[in-house]
Amino acid sequence: MKALWLASWYPSKNDLLTGDFFQRHAHAASLHHEIHVLHIKRDDAISGTVDKSFNQQANLSETIILYKPFLHVVKGAGTLFSAITWFALMKKEINQWMLQFGKPNIIHVKAAWKCGL
């Protein structure tokens, strides 16, 4: 079975512990299924506007995208642009993944807030 996991919490290079359980769950599930994890998170500490990393281990692939929204230093505008940027990146990555690998058999949402919208 081919599964696409959308994770609101997942370890990233600037936050190694958040979502550790989800990563361990993905490793365990990948013993029997093809799992792709997509995690997109705001990170104002990155140097550019988008930092994308990809990791493949046997049946588990992880795409982690960190982004800095436009006007990130302006509180209200930063929050609005963050939501728009997150949604655009999520839609783009899901579409690219489906073009490359086809439709998943299942989409699994981990920590639904944001990803489940």
N, C-alpha and C positions, 0 to 999 in steps of 0.2 A: 504494500500500500504506500502511496506517495502522499505525504502530509505536509501542509504549509502551516507553520506555527507563527502566529503574530503575538509577540511578547512585549508587553509594556515594561516589564522588569526583566533585565538580563544583564549579566556582567559585561562591562566595557572597559576600555583601557584606563579611563579616569575614575571608574567606580567598579571595583572588582568583586564586591560582595553582594550588591543588589541583584536579586534574581538568581542567586547561586543554586537554589533548589530547582528552578526551572531549567537551568543548564544541565544539572544532573539528571533530571527527568528526561530531557531530550536525548542525552547519551544513552540512557537505559532503553528508551523507545527505539532508538536507531539500531539496536541489536536485531530487531525483527522487521523494521520498516524504514523506508527512505524518508528522512526528516529534513526539512529546510526551515530554519528559524530566521525570522526577520524582526530586527529590533531597531527602532528609530527613537532617538532621544535628543532633547535640547542640551547643549553644553556650551556655555558662554566662554569656557576656558580654551577652546580650540583656536588655533592660529588662523585658519581660513574660515570659509562659510560652511563647508561640508567636509567631513572626514569619513570615508567609507572603507570598511575592512571586510574581508571575506576569508573564511576559514573552512576547510573541508577535511573531515576525518571519517573515512569509510562511508557509512550511510548518513552521516550528519553533516550538513552544511549550515554555516551561520553567516548571515549578512548583518553587520552592525553599522548603523549610520548615525553619526553625531553631527548636529547642525547648530549653527549660530544664526538666529533669525535677524532679519533686517531690523534696524533700530532696537537692538537688544538692550541698550542702556536706558531707553525710555520705558518706564514701567508699564503703562497701559498699552502703548503701541507695541512694545516688545512681546507682550502676551498675545495680542491679536495676531501679529505677524508670525509668532511661534506656532499658533494653531493652524494658520494657513500653510506655513512651510511644512509642518508635520503631515498634514493631510495630503499635500501635493507630492511629497516624497513617498509616502505610503502607497498612494495610487500608482505612481510611476514604477516603483519597485515591484509591486504585485503584478502589474501588466508586463514588465520585462521578464519576470520569472516565468509567467505563464506562456509567453512567447518562446522562451528557451526550453522549458521542460513540459509544457502542456498543462492542462487543468489538473489540480490536485484532486485526489480522491476525497480528501477531507481538509477543512481549514479549522485549526484548533487555536482558539484565542486564549492566551494566558494573561490573567489580570486584566479583565475586560475594559476598564476605563481607558479611553483613548482608542485602543486597537479594536474594540468591539463596536465603535461608533459607525 
